[in-house]
Amino acid sequence: MSKLADIAGLHVENEDGKKQLNAMTAQLQILQDTFNQKLAYLQQHAEWDKFTLAFFGETNAGKSTIIESLRILFDETTRRQLLQNNQNDLHKAEQELRENLTQLRKCTDFWPVTEITCGVGS
């Protein structure tokens, strides 16, 4: 399912909200179609194997937002790998927290809860 289909599939009860969402989706579809046409033209007529784009502008002008939007739109491989690595890191951190909690609970069985340092008897 495309990203625009995700947006178009949003459930909005407010009539004005529906109109605005539909207008926004239509504008985004036009932009995406135009972009895809220009990209196809470049791919067909390019003399280079690799394109390099540069974004410049003032602070808070939206450069990073545009770059991230393009990465999402084109489902960039390195972005997908980064998200997967972060997901794996999150699972690993959750597991470590569970293990630490288990160890902490074992410690409180032997020492009063007021003990700050686990593993050191009084």
Biotite code that builds the C-alpha atoms (Angstrom):
import biotite.structure as struc

atoms = struc.array([
    struc.Atom([0.000, 0.000, 0.000], chain_id="A", res_id=1, res_name="MET", atom_name="CA", element="C"),
    struc.Atom([1.402, 3.407, -0.923], chain_id="A", res_id=2, res_name="SER", atom_name="CA", element="C"),
    struc.Atom([1.950, 6.214, 1.555], chain_id="A", res_id=3, res_name="LYS", atom_name="CA", element="C"),
    struc.Atom([-0.767, 8.272, -0.164], chain_id="A", res_id=4, res_name="LEU", atom_name="CA", element="C"),
    struc.Atom([-3.184, 5.376, 0.179], chain_id="A", res_id=5, res_name="ALA", atom_name="CA", element="C"),
    struc.Atom([-2.380, 5.343, 3.901], chain_id="A", res_id=6, res_name="ASP", atom_name="CA", element="C"),
    struc.Atom([-3.285, 9.038, 4.104], chain_id="A", res_id=7, res_name="ILE", atom_name="CA", element="C"),
    struc.Atom([-6.409, 8.614, 1.979], chain_id="A", res_id=8, res_name="ALA", atom_name="CA", element="C"),
    struc.Atom([-7.468, 5.714, 4.187], chain_id="A", res_id=9, res_name="GLY", atom_name="CA", element="C"),
    struc.Atom([-7.603, 7.863, 7.316], chain_id="A", res_id=10, res_name="LEU", atom_name="CA", element="C"),
    struc.Atom([-11.043, 8.003, 8.916], chain_id="A", res_id=11, res_name="HIS", atom_name="CA", element="C"),
    struc.Atom([-12.178, 11.576, 9.469], chain_id="A", res_id=12, res_name="VAL", atom_name="CA", element="C"),
    struc.Atom([-15.682, 12.290, 10.744], chain_id="A", res_id=13, res_name="GLU", atom_name="CA", element="C"),
    struc.Atom([-15.605, 16.076, 10.463], chain_id="A", res_id=14, res_name="ASN", atom_name="CA", element="C"),
    struc.Atom([-16.846, 17.221, 7.025], chain_id="A", res_id=15, res_name="GLU", atom_name="CA", element="C"),
    struc.Atom([-14.381, 20.123, 6.783], chain_id="A", res_id=16, res_name="ASP", atom_name="CA", element="C"),
    struc.Atom([-11.621, 17.765, 7.833], chain_id="A", res_id=17, res_name="GLY", atom_name="CA", element="C"),
    struc.Atom([-12.642, 15.291, 5.115], chain_id="A", res_id=18, res_name="LYS", atom_name="CA", element="C"),
    struc.Atom([-12.598, 18.041, 2.492], chain_id="A", res_id=19, res_name="LYS", atom_name="CA", element="C"),
    struc.Atom([-9.187, 19.258, 3.613], chain_id="A", res_id=20, res_name="GLN", atom_name="CA", element="C"),
    struc.Atom([-7.812, 15.718, 3.728], chain_id="A", res_id=21, res_name="LEU", atom_name="CA", element="C"),
    struc.Atom([-9.143, 14.983, 0.237], chain_id="A", res_id=22, res_name="ASN", atom_name="CA", element="C"),
    struc.Atom([-7.705, 18.252, -1.117], chain_id="A", res_id=23, res_name="ALA", atom_name="CA", element="C"),
    struc.Atom([-4.357, 17.553, 0.526], chain_id="A", res_id=24, res_name="MET", atom_name="CA", element="C"),
    struc.Atom([-4.307, 13.988, -0.804], chain_id="A", res_id=25, res_name="THR", atom_name="CA", element="C"),
    struc.Atom([-5.125, 15.219, -4.324], chain_id="A", res_id=26, res_name="ALA", atom_name="CA", element="C"),
    struc.Atom([-2.323, 17.800, -4.168], chain_id="A", res_id=27, res_name="GLN", atom_name="CA", element="C"),
    struc.Atom([0.130, 15.209, -2.869], chain_id="A", res_id=28, res_name="LEU", atom_name="CA", element="C"),
    struc.Atom([-0.896, 12.811, -5.649], chain_id="A", res_id=29, res_name="GLN", atom_name="CA", element="C"),
    struc.Atom([-0.240, 15.501, -8.261], chain_id="A", res_id=30, res_name="ILE", atom_name="CA", element="C"),
    struc.Atom([3.154, 16.232, -6.704], chain_id="A", res_id=31, res_name="LEU", atom_name="CA", element="C"),
    struc.Atom([4.054, 12.554, -6.583], chain_id="A", res_id=32, res_name="GLN", atom_name="CA", element="C"),
    struc.Atom([2.954, 11.977, -10.193], chain_id="A", res_id=33, res_name="ASP", atom_name="CA", element="C"),
    struc.Atom([4.960, 14.983, -11.380], chain_id="A", res_id=34, res_name="THR", atom_name="CA", element="C"),
    struc.Atom([7.975, 13.883, -9.370], chain_id="A", res_id=35, res_name="PHE", atom_name="CA", element="C"),
    struc.Atom([7.717, 10.329, -10.716], chain_id="A", res_id=36, res_name="ASN", atom_name="CA", element="C"),
    struc.Atom([7.526, 11.635, -14.302], chain_id="A", res_id=37, res_name="GLN", atom_name="CA", element="C"),
    struc.Atom([10.583, 13.822, -13.831], chain_id="A", res_id=38, res_name="LYS", atom_name="CA", element="C"),
    struc.Atom([12.459, 11.016, -12.118], chain_id="A", res_id=39, res_name="LEU", atom_name="CA", element="C"),
    struc.Atom([11.611, 8.605, -14.939], chain_id="A", res_id=40, res_name="ALA", atom_name="CA", element="C"),
    struc.Atom([12.843, 11.179, -17.451], chain_id="A", res_id=41, res_name="TYR", atom_name="CA", element="C"),
    struc.Atom([16.100, 11.594, -15.545], chain_id="A", res_id=42, res_name="LEU", atom_name="CA", element="C"),
    struc.Atom([16.567, 7.834, -15.270], chain_id="A", res_id=43, res_name="GLN", atom_name="CA", element="C"),
    struc.Atom([16.033, 7.452, -19.005], chain_id="A", res_id=44, res_name="GLN", atom_name="CA", element="C"),
    struc.Atom([18.246, 10.354, -20.060], chain_id="A", res_id=45, res_name="HIS", atom_name="CA", element="C"),
    struc.Atom([20.877, 10.387, -17.332], chain_id="A", res_id=46, res_name="ALA", atom_name="CA", element="C"),
    struc.Atom([24.546, 10.250, -18.171], chain_id="A", res_id=47, res_name="GLU", atom_name="CA", element="C"),
    struc.Atom([25.503, 9.506, -14.572], chain_id="A", res_id=48, res_name="TRP", atom_name="CA", element="C"),
    struc.Atom([25.120, 6.381, -12.497], chain_id="A", res_id=49, res_name="ASP", atom_name="CA", element="C"),
    struc.Atom([24.532, 8.311, -9.304], chain_id="A", res_id=50, res_name="LYS", atom_name="CA", element="C"),
    struc.Atom([22.711, 11.567, -8.580], chain_id="A", res_id=51, res_name="PHE", atom_name="CA", element="C"),
    struc.Atom([23.710, 13.874, -5.782], chain_id="A", res_id=52, res_name="THR", atom_name="CA", element="C"),
    struc.Atom([21.247, 16.446, -4.488], chain_id="A", res_id=53, res_name="LEU", atom_name="CA", element="C"),
    struc.Atom([22.133, 19.326, -2.232], chain_id="A", res_id=54, res_name="ALA", atom_name="CA", element="C"),
    struc.Atom([19.673, 21.136, 0.003], chain_id="A", res_id=55, res_name="PHE", atom_name="CA", element="C"),
    struc.Atom([20.559, 24.490, 1.438], chain_id="A", res_id=56, res_name="PHE", atom_name="CA", element="C"),
    struc.Atom([18.650, 27.205, 3.200], chain_id="A", res_id=57, res_name="GLY", atom_name="CA", element="C"),
    struc.Atom([18.080, 28.922, 6.467], chain_id="A", res_id=58, res_name="GLU", atom_name="CA", element="C"),
    struc.Atom([17.741, 27.168, 9.800], chain_id="A", res_id=59, res_name="THR", atom_name="CA", element="C"),
    struc.Atom([14.271, 25.626, 10.284], chain_id="A", res_id=60, res_name="ASN", atom_name="CA", element="C"),
    struc.Atom([13.505, 25.979, 6.570], chain_id="A", res_id=61, res_name="ALA", atom_name="CA", element="C"),
    struc.Atom([12.487, 22.298, 6.359], chain_id="A", res_id=62, res_name="GLY", atom_name="CA", element="C"),
    struc.Atom([15.527, 20.777, 4.626], chain_id="A", res_id=63, res_name="LYS", atom_name="CA", element="C"),
    struc.Atom([15.683, 17.748, 6.911], chain_id="A", res_id=64, res_name="SER", atom_name="CA", element="C"),
    struc.Atom([11.926, 17.277, 6.646], chain_id="A", res_id=65, res_name="THR", atom_name="CA", element="C"),
    struc.Atom([12.150, 17.136, 2.855], chain_id="A", res_id=66, res_name="ILE", atom_name="CA", element="C"),
    struc.Atom([15.078, 14.717, 2.965], chain_id="A", res_id=67, res_name="ILE", atom_name="CA", element="C"),
    struc.Atom([13.343, 12.426, 5.468], chain_id="A", res_id=68, res_name="GLU", atom_name="CA", element="C"),
    struc.Atom([10.114, 12.570, 3.437], chain_id="A", res_id=69, res_name="SER", atom_name="CA", element="C"),
    struc.Atom([12.018, 11.476, 0.336], chain_id="A", res_id=70, res_name="LEU", atom_name="CA", element="C"),
    struc.Atom([13.665, 8.667, 2.295], chain_id="A", res_id=71, res_name="ARG", atom_name="CA", element="C"),
    struc.Atom([10.225, 7.477, 3.441], chain_id="A", res_id=72, res_name="ILE", atom_name="CA", element="C"),
    struc.Atom([8.637, 7.893, 0.003], chain_id="A", res_id=73, res_name="LEU", atom_name="CA", element="C"),
    struc.Atom([11.350, 5.858, -1.714], chain_id="A", res_id=74, res_name="PHE", atom_name="CA", element="C"),
    struc.Atom([11.643, 3.373, 1.165], chain_id="A", res_id=75, res_name="ASP", atom_name="CA", element="C"),
    struc.Atom([15.398, 3.918, 1.284], chain_id="A", res_id=76, res_name="GLU", atom_name="CA", element="C"),
    struc.Atom([17.324, 0.759, 2.150], chain_id="A", res_id=77, res_name="THR", atom_name="CA", element="C"),
    struc.Atom([19.685, 2.381, 4.665], chain_id="A", res_id=78, res_name="THR", atom_name="CA", element="C"),
    struc.Atom([16.743, 4.038, 6.436], chain_id="A", res_id=79, res_name="ARG", atom_name="CA", element="C"),
    struc.Atom([14.917, 0.701, 6.622], chain_id="A", res_id=80, res_name="ARG", atom_name="CA", element="C"),
    struc.Atom([18.071, -0.989, 7.989], chain_id="A", res_id=81, res_name="GLN", atom_name="CA", element="C"),
    struc.Atom([18.524, 1.785, 10.554], chain_id="A", res_id=82, res_name="LEU", atom_name="CA", element="C"),
    struc.Atom([14.927, 1.351, 11.729], chain_id="A", res_id=83, res_name="LEU", atom_name="CA", element="C"),
    struc.Atom([15.421, -2.425, 11.954], chain_id="A", res_id=84, res_name="GLN", atom_name="CA", element="C"),
    struc.Atom([18.656, -1.985, 13.917], chain_id="A", res_id=85, res_name="ASN", atom_name="CA", element="C"),
    struc.Atom([16.931, 0.433, 16.283], chain_id="A", res_id=86, res_name="ASN", atom_name="CA", element="C"),
    struc.Atom([14.086, -2.057, 16.719], chain_id="A", res_id=87, res_name="GLN", atom_name="CA", element="C"),
    struc.Atom([16.619, -4.783, 17.534], chain_id="A", res_id=88, res_name="ASN", atom_name="CA", element="C"),
    struc.Atom([18.390, -2.451, 19.985], chain_id="A", res_id=89, res_name="ASP", atom_name="CA", element="C"),
    struc.Atom([15.043, -1.695, 21.622], chain_id="A", res_id=90, res_name="LEU", atom_name="CA", element="C"),
    struc.Atom([14.276, -5.396, 22.051], chain_id="A", res_id=91, res_name="HIS", atom_name="CA", element="C"),
    struc.Atom([17.758, -5.963, 23.493], chain_id="A", res_id=92, res_name="LYS", atom_name="CA", element="C"),
    struc.Atom([17.337, -3.053, 25.934], chain_id="A", res_id=93, res_name="ALA", atom_name="CA", element="C"),
    struc.Atom([13.920, -4.359, 26.995], chain_id="A", res_id=94, res_name="GLU", atom_name="CA", element="C"),
    struc.Atom([15.417, -7.798, 27.639], chain_id="A", res_id=95, res_name="GLN", atom_name="CA", element="C"),
    struc.Atom([18.250, -6.293, 29.689], chain_id="A", res_id=96, res_name="GLU", atom_name="CA", element="C"),
    struc.Atom([15.748, -4.291, 31.742], chain_id="A", res_id=97, res_name="LEU", atom_name="CA", element="C"),
    struc.Atom([13.714, -7.439, 32.393], chain_id="A", res_id=98, res_name="ARG", atom_name="CA", element="C"),
    struc.Atom([16.862, -9.262, 33.501], chain_id="A", res_id=99, res_name="GLU", atom_name="CA", element="C"),
    struc.Atom([17.859, -6.361, 35.763], chain_id="A", res_id=100, res_name="ASN", atom_name="CA", element="C"),
    struc.Atom([14.376, -6.273, 37.256], chain_id="A", res_id=101, res_name="LEU", atom_name="CA", element="C"),
    struc.Atom([14.543, -10.010, 37.913], chain_id="A", res_id=102, res_name="THR", atom_name="CA", element="C"),
    struc.Atom([17.923, -9.576, 39.629], chain_id="A", res_id=103, res_name="GLN", atom_name="CA", element="C"),
    struc.Atom([16.590, -6.662, 41.652], chain_id="A", res_id=104, res_name="LEU", atom_name="CA", element="C"),
    struc.Atom([13.599, -8.696, 42.785], chain_id="A", res_id=105, res_name="ARG", atom_name="CA", element="C"),
    struc.Atom([15.930, -11.520, 43.841], chain_id="A", res_id=106, res_name="LYS", atom_name="CA", element="C"),
    struc.Atom([17.993, -9.034, 45.852], chain_id="A", res_id=107, res_name="CYS", atom_name="CA", element="C"),
    struc.Atom([14.955, -7.692, 47.692], chain_id="A", res_id=108, res_name="THR", atom_name="CA", element="C"),
    struc.Atom([14.165, -11.242, 48.803], chain_id="A", res_id=109, res_name="ASP", atom_name="CA", element="C"),
    struc.Atom([17.409, -11.244, 50.826], chain_id="A", res_id=110, res_name="PHE", atom_name="CA", element="C"),
    struc.Atom([17.797, -7.608, 51.872], chain_id="A", res_id=111, res_name="TRP", atom_name="CA", element="C"),
    struc.Atom([15.268, -5.013, 52.909], chain_id="A", res_id=112, res_name="PRO", atom_name="CA", element="C"),
    struc.Atom([13.832, -2.817, 50.178], chain_id="A", res_id=113, res_name="VAL", atom_name="CA", element="C"),
    struc.Atom([15.647, 0.148, 51.729], chain_id="A", res_id=114, res_name="THR", atom_name="CA", element="C"),
    struc.Atom([19.033, -1.290, 50.654], chain_id="A", res_id=115, res_name="GLU", atom_name="CA", element="C"),
    struc.Atom([20.340, 0.799, 47.770], chain_id="A", res_id=116, res_name="ILE", atom_name="CA", element="C"),
    struc.Atom([23.148, -1.437, 46.545], chain_id="A", res_id=117, res_name="THR", atom_name="CA", element="C"),
    struc.Atom([22.180, -4.896, 45.329], chain_id="A", res_id=118, res_name="CYS", atom_name="CA", element="C"),
    struc.Atom([24.681, -7.681, 45.853], chain_id="A", res_id=119, res_name="GLY", atom_name="CA", element="C"),
    struc.Atom([26.378, -6.113, 48.868], chain_id="A", res_id=120, res_name="VAL", atom_name="CA", element="C"),
    struc.Atom([25.249, -7.457, 52.236], chain_id="A", res_id=121, res_name="GLY", atom_name="CA", element="C"),
    struc.Atom([25.068, -5.322, 55.359], chain_id="A", res_id=122, res_name="SER", atom_name="CA", element="C"),
])
